[in-house]
Amino acid sequence: MMSKSKFEQTVAAQTATARRLFEVVPADQAWTIKQLVTAAAKAGINSDYGILAGCLNTMKKAGLVLEPAEGTFQRAPYREV
């Protein structure tokens, strides 16, 4: 688990689309890619499914989101210290 400052730096290093998508990824439950794409569209993020799926996978590799079950994503926790 990374520190809050490292977490924030990692979020800031993402693309603009990934940062906006990150804002709709819930922390308390895992959502499917389809649910996230729908939420992203409602938030005004008009990117294609493949781009958003790629952003999720990039954020997963960076440690920002978790994939608790295949195809579902939620925000990763971080240390407050």
N, C-alpha and C positions, 0 to 999 in steps of 0.2 A: 504494500500500500504506500503510495507516494504522499509527500507532504502537500499541504494546501498550496504553498507558493509554487512548488514544482508542477502541481496539477494545473494551476492558473497559467503558468508559463507554457505548458504543453497545449492547453486550449488555445492560447493566443497564437501559437505557431501553426495552427490549422488554417486551411483555406477559409475564405469568407463563407462559402456554402456550408462547410463542415461546422464552423462555429455557430451558424444559425441553426443548423440541424441539431447540434448538441443541446441547444436551449429547449427543444421539444422532447428530448429523450428523458423519460421519467427515472427518478432515483429509487422509487419505492416498489416498482414492479417492472417486469420485462414485457416489452411490446414487440409484436412481429414487425418485420420490415414494412408490410402493407399498412399497419396502423401508424407507423412513423411517417411513411410517405403521405398518408392522409392528413396527419397532424401538421406536417411540413407545408403542405399545400394550403391549409387553413391559416398558417402563419405567414403566408406570402412567399414561401420558398418554391419557386416554380422550376425545379430541376427534374430531369428524367430519373426514372427508377434506378437505372444502372449507376448513375452518378451518386445518388443518395446511398445506394448499397455500398459503393466503393468508399464513400466518406465514412460510413459505419465501420467498415472493415479496417480502414486506416486508423480510426479512433480506437478501435479494439486493440490493434497492434501497439498503439501509443499508450495504452493503459487507461484511457478515458472512459471507455464503456466496456461492459462485460457481456458475454453471450452465454447466459446460464443454460439455455437449451438451444439447439441449432435453429438459427433464424429468428431468435428473440434477443433483444438488446435492452440494457438499462445502464444508467450512469454508474461508474465505479466509485466506491467510497474513497476518501482520502483522510489523512491524519490532520487534525486541526493544529498541531504544534508546528 
